[in-house]
Amino acid sequence: MFIIYFLIFMLLLILFLEFVAVLQWGFMGIILGHRLVSRKILYSILIGFCLYIGSQIVVLLVMLILALASPGFMEIFTTSNLFAMDPAVAKGIVFAAVCCYLLFVILGYVLNIRFFEKGVDVE
């Protein structure tokens, strides 16, 4: 029973970290988009969206690399019945996702501070 509560907590943590990472990429898109001369709003949205898509590709690549290293991780890509997955494998996948998103949040925060210190043209 403890493992179920642990996985629910970790999934909520992943969801929270993903939302924070999306906010970080959105802020970075605003900062970088407003440095341009014209169409600032369009470029802000486009840059933020591209950063989000890039971060999701990195998460997928990390999961694929882990799947190549461990056959248990490959179940997430080869089966449609995730309830039959080994709990130890599920914990590993969740832990890898938490690490990826935590890294994105920290990286986004540091980059946003550096970009913001250089200045933003908001006119």
N, C-alpha and C positions, 0 to 999 in steps of 0.2 A: 504494500500500500504506500510505503514511503517513496518508492521509485515513481509512482504516478504523480504524487504531489511535487516531487522534485522536477519531473519533466514539465508539469504545468507551470511551475514557477520559472523554469528556464525558458519555456516558450513565451511567456509573458515578458521576460527580460529581453529576449530576442526582438519581440515586437516593439518594445520601448526603445531599444537601441537602434532599430531600423528607422523608427520615426525621427529620432534625434539625428541620425545620419542624413535622412532626407532633408531635414531642416538645415543642417550644415551645408549640404550641397546646394540647397536653394539660396542660402545666404551668400555662398561663394559665387553662384551665378549672378546674383544682384550686384555684388561688388565688382566682378570682372566685366559684366555687361555694361555697367555705368561708366566704365573707363573709356568706352568707345565714343566716337563723335556723333554718330547718328543711329537711330533705331535702338535706343538703349534698352527699352522694355522687351523688344523682340529678342535681342541678343541675350538679355538676362535670363529669359525663359528658356531659350535654346541651350545656353551654356549649363544652366542648372539641370535640365533634362538630360543632356549628354553626360554630365558628371554622374547622375543617378544611374543611367544605363551602364556606364563604365564600371561603377561600383558593383552592380548586380552581375556583370560579366566576370569580375574578379571573384566574387563569391562562388559563382558556378564553376570557375576554373579551379578554385581551391577544393571544392567538393569533388570534382572530377579527378584531381591529383590524389586526394585521399582515397577515392574509389579504386584507383589503379594500385595503390599501395596495400589496400585491405579489401579482400573479396566481400566482406560483410557490408562495407559502405556501398558497394556496387548495387545492392538490393534497392536502394532508393531510385536508381535509374532503370532497373530491369523489371521491377514488380509493380503491380497496381494495388496489391494488398499490403499496405504499410502496417496493418495491425498484426501481421504475422512476423514482423521484423524482431530480431533479437533486441532486448532492452539495452544491452551493453552497446550495440551498434547505434541505437537511437541516442543514447547519452553522448557517444562520440560525435555524432553529427550535430547535435545541439551545442555541444561544447565548441566545436569548430566554428559554427555560425556565430556564437557569442564572441569568440575571439576575433573573427573577421569584422563584425560590426563595431566592437569596442575599438579596434584599430582604426576603422573609418571615422568614428566619432573623435578620437584623439587627433588623428591626422587632419580632419576637417577643421577642428578647433584651432590647431596651431597655424594652418594655412590661412584661415579666415583672419586671425589676429595679425599675421604678417601682411596680408593684402590690405586689411583695413587701416593699418598704420601708415601705409604708403598713400592713403587718401582715396576718397571716392567723390566723383563729380556728380552731384545730384540735381543739377539744374536741367 
